[in-house]
Every structure is written in C-alpha cells, then in structure tokens.
Amino acid sequence: MCEPRRHGDSARDAFGFDLLARDARARRGRLRTPHGAVETPAFVAVATQATLKGVDPAAAAAVGTQVLFANTYHLYLRPGAELVAEHGGLHRFMGWERPLLTDSGGFQVFSLGASIEHRVGKVANIFPDEPGGSGGGPRLAARGGSMVRVGEDEVRFVSHVDGSRHVFTPEKSIAIQRALGADMVLAFDECTSPLHDEAYTRASMLRTHRWARRCLEAFERETPVHPQRQALFGVVQGGAFERLRRESAEVIGGLPFDGMAIGGNLGRSHADMHRVLEWTLAALPEALPRHLLGIGDVPGILAAVVRGVDTFDCVVPTRNARTGTVLARWDDDGRARRGFRFNLKNAGFARDRRPLEQACDCATCRRFSRAYLRHLLKAGESLGPQLLSVHNLRFMERLMLELREAIEANRLRACVLAWLAHDASLAAAVLGERSVPTG
C-alpha cells in the first residue's frame, strides 16, 4: 500500500493506492480518493467541459463509469474557475459525486500549437505511421498556425473561443485546479509531437521538469479552496527517445508526487508506444498509481495494462458515438470485429431489429434496436449519440472489469489472447512476445 509522500496534510489518508494483485507486470489496484475508490485498471471517461457530451452523469454512473477527466484550460475560459469554486467545486457544479481528475492545460500547449503546425492529432491519428496518421515530415495546417507561444516561464495562448490572449504558468495551472477542486490534478507540462526532433524534445522535457518542481512548490503554498484533499500527479515526458524517457521517469519519479502520469508523444506507431511504456514504467515508483494520457483503443489499453499502467483516458467512446460508430467485440457471426467497432449509419442496419451487441447489458441494448438507433442518427436527433455513448461507455467498463478479474485470477495472457484471437501478430505485439500459438 502506498500513502502520499508529501507531508503536513491533515487529510492525507483520504488519498492512496492499494496494490491488490499482480499478474507479471500487470497490476490490480484500488485508488482511494475523497469521492470514493477507483478499482484499477480503470478507464477514465473524458468530460472536457465538465460534461460527457450528451450523457447525464447518472447514466454514466449507471454503466459503471468510475472517474471523469475534465479540462482545466477549457473550464478556465468558460465558465471560469472562480464561478466553479463559488458553486462548491467541480463535483457539485456538474452533479458528479464520484472521483474527478483534471489536466493542467499542458495538452493545449500541444493541441493549439504543434498539433496545428504538424497536423498530428491525439486520437485517431496519434501515430503518424499507422492508417489515419499524418505520415511524412512536419506540415503546416491548411488554415492558420500555432495559437501558442512557449517560453521558459510561461505559455501564451490565443483563445480558440474569442481570440483573447491568456498566459499560463505552472503556478496559475495549480491555482485554477485548486479552485476546480478535482480529486487528482496534473502538473503543468509541455506535450510534444511525434514530429519533434530529439533536440527539441529534450529541451521541452527539461522545461517540464522545471515546471514540475514549480507545481509542487505552488501546490504546497497554495491555500486549498475546498476542504477535501487533492492529489498531485507528475507528468513524464521525453517523446519516443529511450534516453529521454528513462531520464524523465527517474526525475519525475523521484519527486514527491502522489501519482505518475505518462504524457506527450508516444511514438509513430503502437510498437513505439510499447517501447516507450517499457522504458518509462521500469523507472517509475512501484507504489504509486500510473496514468497513461490519451489512449483508448482496445489494443492500446491491453498493451498498457500488460506493462503495468493503472488508468488511462480518451474521448473515443463519446466521440465515436457522435459519428455513429459503435464499439463492439463480436460481429453477428460470433467473430471478433477488427477494430472493435462498426458504423451504424450503414444502410444494412436500416431494418435490423437486434440490439447493438447481443451480450451487452447496457440500457441502450436492453431497450432499442439498431434500426431505431440508426434512424435517430440519420434524422439528426440528439438522442442517437446519447444512447450510443451509453453503450460505448459500457463497452469500456465491461473490458476493464474483465481485465481486473483476469489479473486477480492470474490469467491476463489468456484474456488478451481471447480479445485478439483474430490477429495473432497483434496479440504477440501487445503481450511483448515474438509469436503466439494460432489455431
């Protein structure tokens, strides 16, 4: 069991991480927060602007969602951290009484900067060398350029909302997150692109380390706005460069944070990500919780869990739902779906009376047919994405429950092979093996 390493907090027993079981490097744990425990491995659903788009918090809780991830930068712009604080903090403001995590604004250093310049996103095309990636070298976006200027002491943003100008510092990020009042907050960092070279990545990493120390000092100095204890996570950077990742993990892991987050560029492919995780996790404290930022595809989650990650966040379930994409394990012939998804807008579903997934126990699958849900999508009715979001969130929770049970039973490898039975080479890569038996 790990208690926070920082001292002088009368509520320090309100946060902690209990390691309950192991299967090789994979971990089954319990993350304790003032708003309840998170059973890990766990998927963290993204509620950027204090909402899972189109999903009632009660519906998210009903499908098993344990923890949400809100965006500091967006909430700073609107409605403002002070207003949220006046309402008793983010939990009360958004009607979510389970654990909450906030980022630092560091991701916007990437999304409003290098992401635009390099045309590299953090969801579908995070890996430039895989289908949907940007490929090639750096390219300027078709319209506009970077909305960010990174300096040694601060980052200057141009608001995507109204063009106003703003300055973020490590200290300001901590003050905003104190006002928001999430259970877990992230240190301010710079997220780099897969197209940044080693020289820039190193300079950025060292700056992130300096900012991490400033965040710790500000977190200790800043008077808490809300009575419940908050936990501060450090963020490991270093891109896809082994020397840098190991160095960053040692530096951040040696500072008195309550947890570790792995951020930034994870390489140009899933294979690169596997190596980045192995380099990084080997140098992180065993006793602290580990969060992987921005990963939500099934093979990526499986690979992260196998290597020892506890939690991860991504917009995939709700973003896919808004485009009519359904997360599903099996096709209608009982075979694993490649990509674990299908497009409900396809004409073949127009008269389909079946639920989205036969084995799913969510409210959407219990009540509605594919034909009806497709009709909602084609008619532009907002209920369609809402109902698909409920199913997709439940899909993620069913996956996580199965992984937790597999680790407890010491059968994680068999679980991974079952999920990836349709692709032996992918299963081997996820497991870190040269090959797996077929047939």
C-alpha positions as CSV (number, residue, x, y, z in Angstrom):
1,M,0.0,0.0,0.0
2,C,1.2,3.5,-0.8
3,E,0.4,6.6,1.1
4,P,1.2,10.0,-0.4
5,R,4.8,11.0,0.1
6,R,4.0,14.7,0.8
7,H,3.6,15.6,4.5
8,G,1.7,18.2,6.5
9,D,-1.8,17.4,5.2
10,S,-4.3,16.5,7.9
11,A,-6.4,14.6,5.3
12,R,-3.5,12.6,3.8
13,D,-5.4,9.3,4.4
14,A,-8.1,10.4,2.0
15,F,-5.9,9.5,-1.0
16,G,-3.8,6.4,-1.5
17,F,-3.2,3.5,-3.8
18,D,-3.5,-0.1,-2.7
19,L,-1.9,-2.8,-4.9
20,L,-4.2,-5.8,-4.6
21,A,-2.9,-8.3,-7.1
22,R,-0.3,-8.8,-9.8
23,D,0.0,-10.9,-13.0
24,A,3.6,-10.5,-14.2
25,R,3.8,-6.7,-14.6
26,A,0.1,-6.0,-14.7
27,R,-1.5,-4.6,-11.6
28,R,-4.9,-4.8,-10.0
29,G,-5.3,-2.0,-7.6
30,R,-7.6,0.4,-5.7
31,L,-7.2,4.2,-5.9
32,R,-8.7,5.8,-2.9
33,T,-10.0,9.4,-3.2
34,P,-12.2,11.7,-1.1
35,H,-15.1,10.9,-3.5
36,G,-14.7,7.1,-3.5
37,A,-12.5,4.4,-4.7
38,V,-11.5,3.6,-8.3
39,E,-10.9,-0.1,-9.0
40,T,-8.0,-0.4,-11.4
41,P,-7.2,-1.0,-14.2
42,A,-9.8,1.7,-15.0
43,F,-10.8,3.7,-18.0
44,V,-11.2,7.4,-17.3
45,A,-14.0,9.0,-19.4
46,V,-13.3,12.5,-20.7
47,A,-15.7,15.2,-19.7
48,T,-13.8,18.1,-21.3
49,Q,-16.1,21.0,-20.4
50,A,-17.5,19.4,-17.2
51,T,-19.7,17.1,-19.2
52,L,-19.6,13.8,-21.0
53,K,-21.1,15.2,-24.2
54,G,-24.8,14.4,-24.2
55,V,-24.6,12.0,-21.3
56,D,-26.3,12.5,-18.0
57,P,-23.8,11.9,-15.2
58,A,-26.3,9.5,-13.6
59,A,-26.4,7.5,-16.9
60,A,-22.6,7.4,-16.9
61,A,-22.5,6.1,-13.3
62,A,-25.2,3.5,-14.1
63,V,-22.9,1.9,-16.7
64,G,-20.1,1.7,-14.2
65,T,-18.0,4.8,-15.1
66,Q,-15.8,5.4,-12.0
67,V,-13.9,8.5,-12.8
68,L,-14.1,11.5,-15.2
69,F,-11.4,13.7,-16.6
70,A,-12.1,17.5,-17.1
71,N,-10.1,20.1,-18.9
72,T,-8.5,22.9,-16.9
73,Y,-7.9,25.2,-19.9
74,H,-11.4,25.0,-21.3
75,L,-13.0,25.5,-17.9
76,Y,-10.7,28.4,-17.2
77,L,-12.0,30.1,-20.4
78,R,-15.7,29.3,-19.6
79,P,-17.4,29.4,-17.2
80,G,-14.2,30.3,-15.2
81,A,-12.6,28.6,-12.2
82,E,-13.9,31.2,-9.8
83,L,-17.5,30.5,-10.7
84,V,-17.0,26.8,-10.4
85,A,-15.5,27.4,-6.9
86,E,-18.5,29.5,-5.9
87,H,-20.7,26.5,-6.6
88,G,-18.7,24.3,-4.3
89,G,-16.3,22.9,-6.8
90,L,-16.5,20.8,-10.0
91,H,-18.2,17.8,-8.4
92,R,-21.2,19.9,-7.2
93,F,-21.2,22.1,-10.3
94,M,-21.5,19.2,-12.7
95,G,-23.5,16.8,-10.5
96,W,-20.8,14.1,-10.3
97,E,-20.0,12.8,-6.8
98,R,-17.5,10.2,-7.9
99,P,-13.8,10.8,-8.4
100,L,-12.6,13.5,-10.8
101,L,-9.3,14.2,-12.5
102,T,-8.2,17.5,-14.2
103,D,-5.4,18.1,-16.6
104,S,-3.1,21.0,-16.3
105,G,-3.7,22.9,-19.6
106,G,-0.5,21.3,-20.8
107,F,-2.3,19.3,-23.5
108,Q,-3.4,22.6,-25.0
109,V,0.2,23.5,-25.4
110,F,0.2,20.7,-28.0
111,S,-3.4,20.8,-29.4
112,L,-3.3,24.6,-30.1
113,G,0.4,24.6,-31.1
114,A,2.3,21.6,-32.5
115,S,-0.8,19.7,-33.3
116,I,-1.8,22.5,-35.7
117,E,1.7,23.0,-37.1
118,H,2.4,19.3,-37.6
119,R,-1.2,18.2,-38.3
120,V,-1.0,15.5,-35.7
121,G,-4.0,14.8,-33.5
122,K,-4.1,12.9,-30.2
123,V,-6.9,10.5,-31.0
124,A,-7.4,8.8,-34.4
125,N,-4.1,9.9,-35.9
126,I,-1.8,10.0,-32.8
127,F,0.5,7.5,-34.6
128,P,1.7,9.1,-37.9
129,D,3.0,5.8,-39.4
130,E,-0.3,3.9,-39.0
131,P,-3.6,4.2,-41.0
132,G,-5.1,7.6,-40.3
133,G,-1.8,9.1,-39.2
134,S,-0.2,12.2,-40.7
135,G,2.9,10.4,-42.2
136,G,5.8,12.1,-43.7
137,G,7.5,15.1,-42.1
138,P,6.1,18.3,-40.5
139,R,3.4,20.1,-42.4
140,L,1.6,23.3,-41.7
141,A,-2.1,23.2,-41.2
142,A,-4.2,24.3,-44.1
143,R,-5.7,27.2,-42.2
144,G,-3.9,29.3,-39.6
145,G,-0.9,28.4,-37.5
146,S,0.0,27.9,-33.9
147,M,-2.1,29.6,-31.3
148,V,0.6,29.0,-28.6
149,R,3.9,30.5,-27.7
150,V,6.0,28.5,-25.3
151,G,8.5,30.4,-23.1
152,E,10.7,29.3,-20.3
153,D,8.5,30.7,-17.6
154,E,5.1,30.7,-19.2
155,V,2.9,29.7,-22.2
156,R,0.9,32.3,-24.1
157,F,-2.4,31.2,-25.6
158,V,-4.8,32.8,-28.1
159,S,-8.3,31.6,-27.1
160,H,-10.0,29.4,-29.6
161,V,-13.3,30.8,-28.3
162,D,-12.9,34.6,-28.8
163,G,-9.3,35.3,-29.8
164,S,-8.5,36.8,-26.4
165,R,-4.9,36.3,-25.1
166,H,-4.0,34.4,-22.0
167,V,-0.9,33.3,-20.1
168,F,-0.5,30.0,-18.2
169,T,2.3,29.3,-15.8
170,P,2.8,26.3,-13.5
171,E,1.6,28.4,-10.6
172,K,-1.5,29.5,-12.5
173,S,-2.4,26.0,-13.5
174,I,-2.2,24.8,-9.9
175,A,-4.3,27.8,-8.7
176,I,-7.0,27.0,-11.3
177,Q,-7.1,23.3,-10.4
178,R,-7.3,24.2,-6.7
179,A,-10.4,26.2,-7.5
180,L,-11.9,23.5,-9.6
181,G,-11.4,21.0,-6.8
182,A,-10.9,17.7,-8.6
183,D,-9.6,14.8,-6.5
184,M,-6.5,14.4,-8.7
185,V,-4.7,17.2,-10.6
186,L,-1.8,17.1,-13.1
187,A,1.4,19.2,-13.0
188,F,1.8,21.7,-15.9
189,D,3.8,20.2,-18.7
190,E,4.5,20.6,-22.4
191,C,3.2,17.8,-24.6
192,T,5.4,17.2,-27.7
193,S,4.5,16.0,-31.2
194,P,5.7,12.8,-32.9
195,L,7.3,15.1,-35.4
196,H,9.5,16.9,-32.9
197,D,13.2,16.0,-33.1
198,E,15.3,14.8,-30.2
199,A,16.9,18.2,-29.5
200,Y,13.5,20.0,-29.2
201,T,12.1,17.1,-27.2
202,R,15.0,17.2,-24.7
203,A,14.7,21.0,-24.2
204,S,10.9,20.5,-23.7
205,M,11.4,17.7,-21.3
206,L,13.9,19.7,-19.1
207,R,11.4,22.6,-19.1
208,T,8.7,20.2,-18.0
209,H,10.9,19.0,-15.1
210,R,11.5,22.6,-14.0
211,W,7.8,23.3,-14.2
212,A,7.1,20.1,-12.2
213,R,9.1,21.5,-9.3
214,R,7.3,24.8,-9.5
215,C,4.0,23.0,-9.5
216,L,5.0,21.1,-6.3
217,E,6.0,24.3,-4.6
218,A,2.8,26.1,-5.7
219,F,0.7,23.1,-4.6
220,E,2.2,23.2,-1.1
221,R,2.0,27.0,-0.9
222,E,-1.5,27.5,-2.4
223,T,-4.3,27.5,0.1
224,P,-6.8,24.8,-0.7
225,V,-10.1,26.2,-1.9
226,H,-12.2,23.2,-0.9
227,P,-12.0,21.0,2.2
228,Q,-11.2,17.7,0.5
229,R,-7.7,16.6,-0.1
230,Q,-6.3,16.8,-3.6
231,A,-3.5,14.6,-5.1
232,L,-0.9,16.0,-7.5
233,F,0.4,13.8,-10.3
234,G,3.7,14.5,-12.1
235,V,3.9,14.0,-15.9
236,V,6.7,12.1,-17.6
237,Q,7.7,13.4,-21.0
238,G,10.7,12.6,-23.3
239,G,8.9,11.6,-26.6
240,A,9.9,8.3,-28.2
241,F,13.5,8.6,-27.3
242,E,14.7,6.0,-24.8
243,R,17.4,8.1,-23.1
244,L,14.9,10.9,-22.6
245,R,12.1,8.7,-21.4
246,R,14.2,7.0,-18.8
247,E,15.7,10.3,-17.6
248,S,12.2,11.9,-17.3
249,A,10.8,8.9,-15.5
250,E,13.7,9.0,-13.0
251,V,13.4,12.7,-12.4
252,I,9.6,12.8,-12.1
253,G,9.5,9.6,-10.2
254,G,12.0,11.0,-7.7
255,L,9.9,14.0,-6.9
256,P,7.2,13.9,-4.1
257,F,4.2,13.5,-6.3
258,D,1.1,11.4,-5.3
259,G,0.9,9.7,-8.7
260,M,2.6,9.4,-12.1
261,A,1.2,10.3,-15.5
262,I,2.8,9.4,-18.8
263,G,2.2,12.0,-21.4
264,G,3.4,13.5,-24.7
265,N,4.5,11.9,-27.9
266,L,4.3,8.1,-27.6
267,G,6.0,7.5,-31.0
268,R,4.8,7.0,-34.6
269,S,3.2,3.6,-34.0
270,H,1.8,1.2,-31.4
271,A,5.1,-0.6,-31.5
272,D,6.8,2.6,-30.5
273,M,4.3,3.1,-27.7
274,H,5.0,-0.3,-26.3
275,R,8.7,0.5,-26.1
276,V,8.0,3.9,-24.6
277,L,5.9,2.3,-21.8
278,E,8.6,-0.3,-21.1
279,W,11.3,2.3,-20.8
280,T,9.1,4.6,-18.7
281,L,7.4,2.2,-16.3
282,A,10.7,0.5,-15.4
283,A,11.9,3.7,-13.8
284,L,8.7,4.7,-12.0
285,P,7.9,4.1,-8.3
286,E,6.1,0.8,-8.0
287,A,3.9,2.0,-5.1
288,L,2.3,5.0,-6.9
289,P,-0.6,4.9,-9.4
290,R,0.2,5.3,-13.0
291,H,-2.0,7.1,-15.6
292,L,-1.5,7.0,-19.4
293,L,-2.8,10.1,-21.1
294,G,-4.8,9.9,-24.3
295,I,-5.1,6.2,-25.1
296,G,-8.5,4.5,-25.6
297,D,-8.3,1.8,-28.3
298,V,-8.6,-1.8,-27.2
299,P,-5.1,-3.0,-28.3
300,G,-3.6,0.1,-26.7
301,I,-5.4,-0.4,-23.4
302,L,-4.4,-4.1,-23.4
303,A,-0.8,-3.3,-24.1
304,A,-0.8,-0.6,-21.3
305,V,-2.3,-3.0,-18.7
306,V,0.1,-5.8,-19.6
307,R,3.0,-3.4,-19.0
308,G,1.7,-2.1,-15.7
309,V,-0.5,1.0,-16.3
310,D,-3.4,1.5,-13.9
311,T,-5.6,4.1,-15.6
312,F,-6.0,5.8,-19.0
313,D,-8.3,8.4,-20.5
314,C,-9.6,9.0,-24.0
315,V,-12.5,10.7,-25.8
316,V,-13.1,7.6,-28.0
317,P,-16.4,6.3,-26.5
318,T,-18.3,9.5,-26.8
319,R,-16.6,11.0,-29.8
320,N,-17.2,7.7,-31.8
321,A,-20.9,7.8,-30.7
322,R,-21.3,11.2,-32.2
323,T,-20.2,9.9,-35.6
324,G,-22.4,6.8,-35.4
325,T,-19.6,4.5,-34.5
326,V,-20.5,1.6,-32.1
327,L,-17.9,-0.2,-30.0
328,A,-18.4,-3.9,-30.2
329,R,-16.4,-7.0,-29.5
330,W,-18.1,-9.5,-31.8
331,D,-19.7,-9.4,-35.2
332,D,-23.1,-11.1,-35.9
333,D,-21.4,-14.4,-36.8
334,G,-19.6,-14.6,-33.5
335,R,-16.2,-13.5,-34.8
336,A,-14.1,-10.7,-33.3
337,R,-14.7,-7.4,-35.0
338,R,-11.5,-5.9,-36.4
339,G,-11.1,-2.6,-34.8
340,F,-13.8,-3.5,-32.3
341,R,-16.3,-1.1,-34.0
342,F,-18.9,-0.7,-36.7
343,N,-20.7,2.2,-38.4
344,L,-24.4,2.2,-37.5
345,K,-25.2,4.6,-40.3
346,N,-24.6,1.9,-42.9
347,A,-27.8,1.1,-44.9
348,G,-27.6,-2.6,-43.9
349,F,-28.8,-1.7,-40.4
350,A,-32.0,0.1,-41.5
351,R,-34.3,-2.8,-40.7
352,D,-32.1,-4.6,-38.1
353,R,-34.1,-5.4,-35.0
354,R,-31.2,-6.6,-33.0
355,P,-29.5,-4.6,-30.2
356,L,-26.1,-3.1,-30.8
357,E,-24.5,-6.1,-29.1
358,Q,-26.3,-9.2,-28.0
359,A,-24.1,-9.7,-24.9
360,C,-24.3,-6.1,-23.7
361,D,-26.3,-5.3,-20.6
362,C,-26.5,-1.5,-21.0
363,A,-29.8,0.3,-21.1
364,T,-29.4,1.1,-24.8
365,C,-29.0,-2.5,-25.8
366,R,-31.8,-3.7,-23.5
367,R,-34.4,-1.2,-24.9
368,F,-33.6,-0.2,-28.5
369,S,-32.9,-1.8,-31.9
370,R,-30.2,-1.0,-34.3
371,A,-32.9,0.2,-36.8
372,Y,-34.2,2.7,-34.3
373,L,-30.8,4.0,-33.3
374,R,-29.8,4.3,-36.9
375,H,-33.0,6.3,-37.6
376,L,-32.1,8.7,-34.8
377,L,-28.6,9.2,-36.3
378,K,-29.9,9.7,-39.8
379,A,-32.6,12.1,-38.6
380,G,-30.1,14.2,-36.7
381,E,-31.8,13.5,-33.4
382,S,-29.6,14.2,-30.4
383,L,-30.9,11.1,-28.6
384,G,-29.0,8.9,-31.0
385,P,-25.5,9.9,-30.0
386,Q,-26.6,9.9,-26.3
387,L,-27.8,6.3,-26.5
388,L,-24.7,5.2,-28.4
389,S,-22.5,7.0,-25.9
390,V,-24.1,5.0,-23.1
391,H,-23.4,1.7,-24.9
392,N,-19.8,2.7,-25.8
393,L,-19.1,3.7,-22.2
394,R,-20.4,0.4,-21.0
395,F,-18.3,-1.4,-23.6
396,M,-15.2,0.2,-22.0
397,E,-16.3,-0.7,-18.5
398,R,-17.0,-4.4,-19.5
399,L,-13.5,-4.6,-20.9
400,M,-12.0,-3.1,-17.7
401,L,-14.0,-5.4,-15.5
402,E,-12.7,-8.4,-17.5
403,L,-9.1,-7.2,-17.2
404,R,-9.4,-6.8,-13.4
405,E,-10.9,-10.3,-13.0
406,A,-8.2,-11.7,-15.2
407,I,-5.3,-10.2,-13.2
408,E,-6.9,-11.4,-10.0
409,A,-7.1,-14.9,-11.4
410,N,-3.5,-14.7,-12.9
411,R,-4.9,-15.3,-16.4
412,L,-4.3,-12.0,-18.1
413,R,-2.4,-13.5,-21.0
414,A,-5.3,-15.8,-21.8
415,C,-7.7,-12.8,-21.6
416,V,-5.5,-10.8,-24.1
417,L,-5.4,-13.8,-26.4
418,A,-9.2,-14.1,-26.3
419,W,-9.7,-10.4,-27.2
420,L,-7.1,-10.6,-30.0
421,A,-7.8,-14.1,-31.3
422,H,-8.4,-12.7,-34.8
423,D,-4.9,-11.3,-35.1
424,A,-2.0,-13.4,-33.7
425,S,0.7,-10.9,-34.7
426,L,-1.2,-8.1,-32.9
427,A,-1.6,-10.3,-29.8
428,A,2.1,-11.1,-29.7
429,A,3.0,-7.4,-30.0
430,V,0.6,-6.5,-27.2
431,L,2.0,-9.2,-25.0
432,G,5.5,-8.4,-25.9
433,E,6.1,-11.8,-27.3
434,R,7.7,-12.9,-30.6
435,S,4.7,-15.0,-31.5
436,V,1.6,-16.7,-30.0
437,P,0.1,-20.0,-30.8
438,T,-2.6,-20.0,-33.6
439,G,-5.4,-22.3,-34.4
